[in-house]
Amino acid sequence: MARAKPEHPPVHRTDLLPSNLTVGKEMAVLALLRAYRRGAVLLGREQWRLFFETGRFDKNHDVDKVTFAAVIGAANRLQMARWQVVGQLQGWISNRANEFRDTVNRSTLPPATKHMLHTINVLGAWFRRGDVVMKDCGEVVPDAVRRLARTIMRHCMGQHRRPNLSRISMRLDHRAGSIARAVKATQSGAVGWWVGLSTLEKGRKIAVPLLTYDYHDERPGRVTNGIQVNKRDGRLTFGVVTDMGEVCAKSRADYQGHGVLALDFGLSTLFATSEGQLLGQGWLKRLKRYDVLISMIAASQPRAGRKPRDSKRYRALVEDVRGFLRTEVGRVLDRLVEQGKPRELVLERLDFRHSDLSKRLNAILRNCGRLIIQDKLHDLEERFGITSTEVNAAYTSQTCSCCGYVDKRNRRDQKTFVCLWCGHRMHADLNAAANIEARRVRPNAWLFQGKAAVLAELVRGFGERRVRATGPCRSGSRGAPADPRLTNPYFGASRWPW
């Protein structure tokens, strides 16, 4: 008997399709969405209470089978909502766990205490009431260390808003939201899918037409039997999920990647590569135009007694900025993959700020930019098997990629880098990209070191290499100016005995 061919791991992509459903159907869908969101908020409260009592979320925690089902309208939708809520909360806590790890690594705590804190973090036992036992030696973690772990985790959680479940999208599987390819009644070809939704009214189902477009029609893969319903800018949208697992498996097998490519991200130049490429050099001008419009609208709203988010034009501009960032990042990275065929990408820990942009636009870019780039890197890994490595970016813009001398004065402006020690001159972003590539071989713990520890390591390394300054008019040669380290606070006698 022949063995069944193993299935490929699923790779899901969601396309948001509009609908021209009637007013009656729209009211029924909106009522269903409101009930689903009310239920999600109640489920979230239940899960948070469970988290602080037991130290974890539980998607199978189904004690109250009456109240929640009465709010959401059906037991199967209740189960879907609970799984979705737990997934969002676990993702949020996972990010806080990463921050917990970084905080512990940057601290000056004894190694033994750090090891215990990392154990608590891995087990997710920050708020667990029972004993926490070290796996390697069987030692029970002391209460003082556990109190410290709770304090650190509460601090990490307090820096971010908890997920807003009152605006959650409604994800329904085949039991409550089946989807079928349109065969008849396609409205002159505009309708690509019909979705069957069960409503709050018992026994009543409605058929919702979804309008398609070329990008969705050309997406390869298998459309899954389920639907995502959301309300964006006052309009209902329906997410159709496509499984591209088989397509991605084939593209990974066909992709012949080689070498490592380091990327320096910036808002003046989108990406500078270790191979000397400057990509996305004009996009700061576009961001400045968005900044002027967004700041103008934001300043006018308080005079009318409203918040900026109350303006439809403001929300549209913010969405345009996100779309522009997503498009530019995707375009540039796709081009790099097509031309360079890298096996691995090395990036700095991203920071979305620019002195020429307002605090408001910097905040918008910071909130969405990191996620957009991470999503694109994840997409490249799924489609082509390209891995990505993150390195500590501290002082990459001030360190000479040729001799290793670190000095704030090395970087003359946004574009020019001239080393005061060896005279090496190049574009500042390209110099930073070369430093990022060099840091790839650093130990993993280096990623989580603070700036002071990184600076001390750079100064120590430069001293050990004993790099000689050569060339005319450079420090160390005949007639050259004084040793730049004498006026460099990084190399001060009180700081470093060189």
C-alpha positions as CSV (number, residue, x, y, z in Angstrom):
1,M,0.0,0.0,0.0
2,A,1.5,3.3,-1.1
3,R,2.1,5.8,1.7
4,A,0.1,9.0,1.5
5,K,2.1,12.0,0.5
6,P,2.7,14.3,3.5
7,E,0.9,17.6,3.3
8,H,2.9,20.9,3.1
9,P,2.7,23.2,6.2
10,P,0.0,25.7,5.6
11,V,1.0,29.2,4.5
12,H,-2.0,31.6,4.8
13,R,-2.6,34.8,2.9
14,T,-5.7,37.0,3.4
15,D,-7.3,39.2,0.7
16,L,-9.9,41.7,1.8
17,L,-12.8,41.7,-0.6
18,P,-15.7,44.3,-0.6
19,S,-19.3,43.4,-1.0
20,N,-22.4,45.0,-2.5
21,L,-24.8,43.2,-0.2
22,T,-28.2,44.6,0.4
23,V,-29.2,46.8,3.3
24,G,-31.0,44.0,5.0
25,K,-28.1,41.6,4.8
26,E,-25.7,44.4,5.9
27,M,-27.7,45.0,9.0
28,A,-27.7,41.3,9.8
29,V,-23.9,41.0,9.4
30,L,-23.3,44.1,11.5
31,A,-25.5,42.8,14.3
32,L,-23.6,39.5,14.2
33,L,-20.2,41.4,14.3
34,R,-21.3,43.5,17.2
35,A,-22.4,40.4,19.2
36,Y,-19.2,38.6,18.3
37,R,-17.1,41.6,19.6
38,R,-19.2,41.9,22.8
39,G,-18.5,38.2,23.4
40,A,-14.8,38.6,22.7
41,V,-14.5,41.4,25.3
42,L,-16.2,39.1,27.9
43,L,-14.0,36.2,27.0
44,G,-11.0,38.4,27.2
45,R,-11.9,39.4,30.8
46,E,-12.3,35.7,31.7
47,Q,-8.9,34.8,30.1
48,W,-7.1,37.6,31.9
49,R,-8.5,36.5,35.2
50,L,-7.4,32.9,34.4
51,F,-3.9,34.2,33.4
52,F,-3.3,36.0,36.7
53,E,-4.7,33.0,38.7
54,T,-3.0,30.2,36.9
55,G,-0.2,31.9,34.9
56,R,-1.6,31.0,31.5
57,F,-4.5,31.3,29.0
58,D,-6.6,28.3,28.2
59,K,-8.6,28.1,24.9
60,N,-10.5,25.1,26.2
61,H,-11.7,26.8,29.4
62,D,-15.4,26.5,28.9
63,V,-17.0,26.7,32.4
64,D,-19.8,29.1,31.5
65,K,-21.6,27.5,28.6
66,V,-24.7,29.7,28.8
67,T,-23.8,33.4,29.2
68,F,-21.2,33.7,26.4
69,A,-23.3,31.6,24.0
70,A,-26.3,33.8,24.7
71,V,-24.2,36.9,23.8
72,I,-22.6,35.5,20.7
73,G,-25.6,33.6,19.6
74,A,-24.3,30.1,19.0
75,A,-22.0,27.6,20.7
76,N,-19.8,27.1,17.6
77,R,-19.2,30.8,17.3
78,L,-18.4,31.0,21.0
79,Q,-15.6,28.4,20.5
80,M,-14.3,30.2,17.5
81,A,-14.2,33.5,19.4
82,R,-12.5,31.9,22.4
83,W,-9.7,30.4,20.3
84,Q,-9.2,33.7,18.5
85,V,-9.1,35.7,21.7
86,V,-6.6,33.4,23.3
87,G,-4.5,33.5,20.1
88,Q,-4.3,37.4,20.3
89,L,-3.6,37.4,24.0
90,Q,-0.9,34.8,23.7
91,G,0.7,36.7,20.9
92,W,0.7,39.9,23.0
93,I,2.2,38.1,26.0
94,S,4.8,36.5,23.8
95,N,6.0,40.0,22.8
96,R,6.2,41.0,26.4
97,A,8.2,37.8,27.2
98,N,10.7,39.0,24.6
99,E,11.0,42.3,26.3
100,F,11.3,40.6,29.7
101,R,14.3,38.6,28.2
102,D,15.9,41.7,26.9
103,T,15.5,43.5,30.2
104,V,17.1,40.7,32.1
105,N,20.0,40.5,29.7
106,R,20.7,44.2,29.9
107,S,20.6,44.2,33.7
108,T,23.6,43.9,36.1
109,L,22.1,41.0,38.1
110,P,24.2,38.0,39.0
111,P,24.4,35.2,36.4
112,A,22.5,32.8,38.7
113,T,19.6,35.2,39.2
114,K,19.5,35.8,35.4
115,H,19.3,32.1,34.8
116,M,16.4,31.7,37.2
117,L,14.6,34.7,35.6
118,H,15.0,33.2,32.2
119,T,13.7,29.9,33.4
120,I,10.6,31.7,34.8
121,N,10.2,33.5,31.5
122,V,10.5,30.4,29.3
123,L,7.9,28.6,31.5
124,G,5.6,31.6,31.4
125,A,5.5,31.4,35.2
126,W,5.6,35.1,36.1
127,F,2.3,34.9,38.0
128,R,2.2,31.2,38.8
129,R,1.2,30.6,42.4
130,G,2.8,27.2,42.8
131,D,6.6,26.5,43.0
132,V,8.8,27.0,40.0
133,V,11.5,24.3,39.7
134,M,14.7,24.7,37.8
135,K,14.9,21.8,35.2
136,D,18.6,21.3,35.3
137,C,19.2,21.0,39.0
138,G,15.7,20.6,40.5
139,E,16.2,23.7,42.7
140,V,13.0,25.7,43.7
141,V,13.3,29.3,42.6
142,P,13.3,31.6,45.7
143,D,10.4,33.9,46.4
144,A,12.5,37.0,46.1
145,V,13.4,36.1,42.5
146,R,9.8,35.3,41.7
147,R,8.7,38.7,43.1
148,L,11.4,40.3,40.9
149,A,10.1,38.4,37.9
150,R,6.5,39.6,38.6
151,T,7.8,43.2,38.9
152,I,9.7,43.0,35.6
153,M,6.8,41.5,33.8
154,R,4.3,44.0,35.2
155,H,6.7,46.8,34.0
156,C,6.9,45.3,30.5
157,M,3.1,44.9,30.3
158,G,2.5,48.4,31.6
159,Q,4.5,49.9,28.7
160,H,1.9,48.7,26.1
161,R,-1.9,48.7,25.8
162,R,-3.6,45.4,26.0
163,P,-5.2,44.1,22.8
164,N,-8.5,45.9,22.1
165,L,-10.9,43.1,21.7
166,S,-13.8,45.4,21.1
167,R,-12.5,45.9,17.5
168,I,-11.6,42.4,16.8
169,S,-12.3,40.9,13.4
170,M,-14.8,38.0,13.3
171,R,-13.2,34.8,12.1
172,L,-15.6,32.0,11.2
173,D,-14.8,28.5,9.9
174,H,-17.0,26.3,7.7
175,R,-19.5,25.8,10.5
176,A,-20.7,29.4,10.5
177,G,-19.1,31.0,7.4
178,S,-18.8,28.7,4.4
179,I,-17.5,30.1,1.1
180,A,-18.2,28.9,-2.4
181,R,-17.0,30.0,-5.9
182,A,-19.6,31.9,-7.8
183,V,-21.1,30.0,-10.6
184,K,-24.4,31.7,-11.2
185,A,-25.6,35.2,-10.4
186,T,-22.1,36.7,-10.8
187,Q,-23.4,40.2,-11.6
188,S,-21.6,40.4,-14.9
189,G,-18.5,38.8,-13.5
190,A,-18.0,41.2,-10.6
191,V,-18.9,38.6,-7.9
192,G,-16.2,36.0,-7.4
193,W,-17.5,34.3,-4.2
194,W,-20.7,33.7,-2.3
195,V,-20.4,33.4,1.5
196,G,-23.1,31.6,3.5
197,L,-23.4,33.2,7.0
198,S,-25.6,32.0,9.9
199,T,-27.1,35.0,11.6
200,L,-28.3,35.8,15.2
201,E,-31.8,34.8,14.1
202,K,-32.0,31.0,14.7
203,G,-32.3,29.0,11.5
204,R,-31.7,32.0,9.2
205,K,-28.8,32.1,6.8
206,I,-27.8,34.7,4.3
207,A,-25.7,34.6,1.2
208,V,-23.2,37.5,0.9
209,P,-21.7,38.3,-2.5
210,L,-18.0,39.2,-2.6
211,L,-16.5,41.4,-5.3
212,T,-13.2,40.2,-6.6
213,Y,-10.2,41.9,-8.3
214,D,-7.2,40.8,-10.4
215,Y,-4.7,40.6,-7.5
216,H,-6.9,38.1,-5.7
217,D,-7.8,36.2,-8.8
218,E,-4.1,35.7,-9.7
219,R,-3.0,34.6,-6.2
220,P,-1.9,30.9,-6.4
221,G,-3.0,28.4,-3.8
222,R,-6.2,26.9,-2.4
223,V,-8.9,29.0,-0.9
224,T,-9.8,27.8,2.6
225,N,-13.4,27.3,3.7
226,G,-13.8,30.1,6.2
227,I,-14.2,33.8,6.3
228,Q,-13.0,36.9,8.2
229,V,-15.5,39.8,8.7
230,N,-14.4,43.2,9.8
231,K,-15.5,46.8,9.6
232,R,-13.0,49.3,8.3
233,D,-13.7,53.0,7.8
234,G,-17.4,52.4,8.1
235,R,-17.5,49.6,5.5
236,L,-17.8,45.9,5.9
237,T,-14.9,43.8,4.5
238,F,-14.6,40.1,4.1
239,G,-11.2,38.4,4.3
240,V,-10.8,35.4,2.0
241,V,-7.9,33.1,3.2
242,T,-5.7,31.3,0.7
243,D,-3.4,28.4,1.6
244,M,-0.2,28.8,-0.4
245,G,1.7,26.0,1.4
246,E,2.2,23.8,-1.7
247,V,3.2,26.9,-3.9
248,C,5.7,28.1,-1.3
249,A,7.2,24.6,-0.9
250,K,7.9,24.5,-4.6
251,S,9.4,28.1,-4.7
252,R,11.7,27.2,-1.8
253,A,12.9,24.1,-3.6
254,D,13.5,26.1,-6.8
255,Y,15.3,29.1,-5.1
256,Q,19.0,28.9,-5.2
257,G,20.2,31.3,-2.5
258,H,23.8,32.1,-1.7
259,G,25.7,34.5,0.5
260,V,24.7,37.0,3.2
261,L,23.3,40.4,2.6
262,A,23.3,43.1,5.4
263,L,20.7,45.9,5.4
264,D,20.8,49.2,7.1
265,F,17.3,50.7,7.5
266,G,16.7,54.4,7.6
267,L,14.1,57.0,6.8
268,S,16.5,59.0,4.6
269,T,17.4,55.9,2.5
270,L,15.1,53.0,3.0
271,F,17.8,50.3,2.8
272,A,21.5,50.5,2.3
273,T,23.1,47.1,1.6
274,S,26.6,45.7,2.4
275,E,27.1,45.3,-1.3
276,G,27.0,49.1,-1.9
277,Q,23.4,49.6,-2.9
278,L,21.2,52.5,-1.8
279,L,17.5,51.7,-2.3
280,G,14.5,53.9,-1.7
281,Q,16.4,57.2,-1.6
282,G,13.4,59.4,-2.4
283,W,10.9,58.1,0.0
284,L,11.6,60.6,2.8
285,K,10.2,63.4,0.5
286,R,7.0,61.4,0.3
287,L,6.9,61.0,4.0
288,K,7.4,64.7,4.5
289,R,4.4,65.5,2.3
290,Y,2.3,63.1,4.4
291,D,3.6,64.7,7.5
292,V,2.5,68.2,6.5
293,L,-1.0,67.0,5.7
294,I,-1.4,64.9,8.8
295,S,0.0,67.6,11.1
296,M,-2.3,70.2,9.6
297,I,-5.5,68.1,10.1
298,A,-4.4,67.1,13.6
299,A,-3.9,70.7,14.6
300,S,-7.4,71.7,13.3
301,Q,-9.4,69.0,15.1
302,P,-8.9,70.2,18.7
303,R,-10.3,73.7,17.7
304,A,-13.5,72.0,16.7
305,G,-13.6,69.9,19.9
306,R,-12.7,66.6,18.2
307,K,-9.8,64.2,18.2
308,P,-7.6,63.7,15.1
309,R,-9.0,60.1,14.8
310,D,-12.5,61.6,14.4
311,S,-11.5,63.0,11.0
312,K,-12.2,60.7,8.1
313,R,-9.5,62.4,6.1
314,Y,-6.9,61.9,8.9
315,R,-7.7,58.2,9.1
316,A,-7.4,57.9,5.4
317,L,-4.0,59.6,5.4
318,V,-2.7,57.4,8.2
319,E,-3.9,54.3,6.2
320,D,-2.1,55.7,3.1
321,V,1.1,56.0,5.1
322,R,0.9,52.4,6.2
323,G,0.1,51.3,2.7
324,F,3.0,53.3,1.2
325,L,5.4,51.8,3.8
326,R,4.1,48.3,3.1
327,T,4.4,48.8,-0.7
328,E,7.9,50.3,-0.6
329,V,9.3,47.7,1.8
330,G,7.8,44.9,-0.3
331,R,9.0,46.4,-3.6
332,V,12.6,46.9,-2.3
333,L,13.0,43.6,-0.6
334,D,11.5,41.7,-3.6
335,R,14.0,43.5,-5.8
336,L,16.9,42.5,-3.6
337,V,15.8,38.9,-3.6
338,E,15.3,38.8,-7.4
339,Q,18.7,40.4,-8.1
340,G,21.0,39.2,-5.3
341,K,19.5,35.8,-4.4
342,P,20.7,36.0,-0.8
343,R,20.5,33.0,1.5
344,E,20.4,35.2,4.7
345,L,19.5,38.8,5.5
346,V,21.1,40.6,8.4
347,L,19.3,43.6,9.9
348,E,19.7,46.0,12.8
349,R,17.1,46.3,15.5
350,L,14.8,48.7,13.7
351,D,14.1,52.2,15.0
352,F,11.6,54.3,13.1
353,R,12.5,57.9,13.9
354,H,13.7,60.9,11.9
355,S,14.5,64.4,13.2
356,D,12.9,66.0,10.1
357,L,9.5,64.3,10.8
358,S,7.0,65.3,13.4
359,K,6.5,63.4,16.6
360,R,3.1,62.3,15.4
361,L,4.3,60.7,12.1
362,N,7.3,59.1,13.9
363,A,4.9,57.5,16.3
364,I,2.7,56.2,13.3
365,L,5.8,54.8,11.6
366,R,7.0,53.2,14.8
367,N,3.7,51.5,15.5
368,C,3.3,49.9,12.1
369,G,6.8,49.9,10.5
370,R,8.4,47.2,12.6
371,L,5.4,44.8,12.0
372,I,5.4,45.5,8.3
373,I,9.1,44.6,7.9
374,Q,8.8,41.6,10.1
375,D,5.8,40.4,8.1
376,K,7.7,40.8,4.9
377,L,10.8,38.9,6.3
378,H,8.5,36.1,7.4
379,D,6.9,36.1,3.9
380,L,10.4,35.7,2.3
381,E,11.3,32.9,4.6
382,E,8.0,31.0,3.8
383,R,8.3,31.6,0.0
384,F,12.1,31.2,-0.5
385,G,13.6,29.9,2.8
386,I,15.6,33.2,3.3
387,T,16.4,33.5,7.0
388,S,16.9,36.8,8.7
389,T,19.2,37.6,11.6
390,E,18.9,40.7,13.9
391,V,22.0,42.3,15.3
392,N,22.6,45.1,17.8
393,A,22.8,48.4,15.9
394,A,24.4,50.5,18.7
395,Y,27.1,52.7,17.3
396,T,27.0,51.2,13.8
397,S,26.7,54.7,12.3
398,Q,29.7,56.0,14.3
399,T,32.1,53.1,13.9
400,C,34.5,52.9,10.9
401,S,33.9,49.7,9.0
402,C,37.6,49.8,7.9
403,C,39.5,50.2,11.1
404,G,36.9,49.9,13.9
405,Y,37.5,53.4,15.4
406,V,34.3,54.7,17.0
407,D,33.7,58.4,17.3
408,K,30.6,60.6,17.1
409,R,32.4,63.0,14.8
410,N,33.1,60.3,12.2
411,R,29.6,60.9,10.8
412,R,29.7,64.4,9.4
413,D,26.0,64.5,8.3
414,Q,23.2,62.2,7.2
415,K,25.2,61.0,4.1
416,T,28.9,61.5,4.8
417,F,31.2,59.3,6.9
418,V,34.9,60.2,7.3
419,C,36.9,58.3,9.8
420,L,39.1,60.6,12.0
421,W,41.6,57.8,12.5
422,C,42.2,56.2,9.2
423,G,40.6,58.6,6.8
424,H,38.2,56.1,5.4
425,R,35.4,57.9,3.5
426,M,32.1,56.5,2.2
427,H,28.4,57.0,2.3
428,A,27.2,56.8,6.0
429,D,24.4,54.3,5.4
430,L,26.8,52.0,3.4
431,N,29.3,52.2,6.2
432,A,26.6,51.2,8.7
433,A,25.5,48.3,6.5
434,A,29.1,47.0,6.5
435,N,29.2,47.2,10.3
436,I,25.9,45.3,10.5
437,E,27.3,42.5,8.4
438,A,30.4,42.3,10.6
439,R,28.3,41.9,13.7
440,R,26.6,38.9,12.4
441,V,29.4,36.7,13.8
442,R,29.0,38.2,17.3
443,P,27.5,35.9,20.0
444,N,23.7,36.0,20.4
445,A,24.0,37.6,23.8
446,W,25.6,40.7,22.2
447,L,22.2,41.5,20.6
448,F,20.7,42.2,24.0
449,Q,23.6,44.3,25.5
450,G,23.0,47.9,26.4
451,K,24.8,50.7,24.6
452,A,27.3,51.2,27.3
453,A,28.4,47.5,27.1
454,V,28.6,47.7,23.3
455,L,30.7,50.9,23.4
456,A,33.1,49.3,26.0
457,E,33.5,46.3,23.7
458,L,34.1,48.5,20.6
459,V,36.8,50.5,22.4
460,R,38.4,47.4,23.8
461,G,38.5,45.8,20.4
462,F,40.0,48.8,18.8
463,G,42.7,49.0,21.4
464,E,43.6,45.3,20.9
465,R,43.9,45.6,17.1
466,R,46.4,48.5,17.5
467,V,45.4,49.9,14.2
468,R,47.9,52.4,12.9
469,A,46.7,55.6,11.4
470,T,48.3,56.1,7.9
471,G,48.1,58.6,5.1
472,P,48.6,62.3,4.9
473,C,46.8,64.7,7.3
474,R,45.6,61.8,9.5
475,S,46.3,61.1,13.1
476,G,49.6,59.4,13.7
477,S,51.3,60.6,10.5
478,R,53.9,63.4,10.2
479,G,52.3,66.8,10.5
480,A,48.9,65.3,11.4
481,P,46.5,66.8,14.0
482,A,46.5,65.5,17.5
483,D,45.3,62.0,18.3
484,P,41.5,62.2,18.0
485,R,41.1,59.9,21.0
486,L,42.3,62.8,23.2
487,T,39.1,64.7,22.5
488,N,36.8,61.7,22.2
489,P,34.8,61.0,25.3
490,Y,34.5,57.4,24.3
491,F,38.2,57.0,24.9
492,G,38.6,59.3,27.9
493,A,41.3,58.4,30.4
494,S,38.7,58.2,33.2
495,R,36.6,55.9,31.0
496,W,39.2,53.7,29.4
497,P,42.9,53.4,30.3
498,W,44.3,53.3,26.8
